[in-house]
Amino acid sequence: MISVALALARGGFRLDVDFETSARRVALFGESGAGKTTVLDVIAGLVRPDSGRLAVSGRVLLDTEAGIELPPR
């Protein structure tokens, strides 16, 4: 199970994502510039969102409100 809720603003770009799935495979699709790579960068721990929460199999990797931000490995 992966749970992703994040918000990020950079210049005129605003990204607001919220999804949860237990699927073994997930596909992100959309137009160029929609934020697909940014979502993956946040999940990988390469980009910190302005606010958000990320949990994988019940383990919280990022929770900006609680001050949790595990480093990427």
C-alpha positions in Angstrom: 0.0 0.0 0.0 1.3 3.5 -0.9 -0.4 6.6 0.3 0.6 9.9 -1.3 -0.7 13.4 -0.4 1.4 16.3 -1.4 1.3 19.9 -2.4 4.1 21.8 -4.1 4.3 25.2 -5.7 7.2 26.4 -7.9 6.8 29.7 -9.7 3.5 29.5 -11.6 3.3 25.7 -11.3 1.1 24.2 -8.6 0.9 20.5 -7.9 -1.7 19.0 -5.6 -1.8 15.1 -5.5 -3.7 12.8 -3.2 -4.0 9.0 -3.9 -3.8 5.7 -2.2 -3.4 2.3 -3.7 -2.5 -1.3 -2.9 -1.8 -2.1 -6.6 1.6 -3.7 -7.3 2.0 -1.4 -10.3 1.0 2.2 -10.7 1.1 4.4 -13.8 1.2 8.2 -13.8 0.1 9.8 -17.0 -0.7 13.2 -18.2 0.4 16.0 -20.5 4.0 17.3 -20.5 4.6 19.5 -17.5 1.7 18.0 -15.5 4.0 17.0 -12.6 4.6 13.3 -13.2 8.3 13.4 -12.6 7.9 15.8 -9.7 5.6 13.3 -8.0 8.2 10.5 -8.5 11.0 12.8 -7.2 9.0 13.4 -4.0 8.3 9.7 -3.6 12.0 9.0 -4.1 12.9 11.7 -1.5 14.7 13.9 -4.0 12.3 16.8 -3.7 10.6 18.0 -0.5 7.0 19.2 -1.0 5.6 22.3 0.6 3.3 20.1 2.6 2.4 16.4 2.4 2.5 12.9 3.7 3.9 9.7 2.2 3.6 6.3 3.6 4.6 2.9 2.1 3.2 -0.3 3.7 2.2 1.7 6.7 5.6 3.2 7.3 5.5 7.0 7.2 8.5 8.3 5.1 7.3 11.9 5.0 4.9 13.9 7.1 5.5 17.6 7.0 3.0 18.4 9.8 4.7 15.8 12.2 8.2 16.8 11.2 9.0 13.4 9.7 11.4 13.3 6.7 13.4 10.2 6.3 16.4 10.5 4.0 16.4 8.7 0.7 18.5 5.5 0.6 
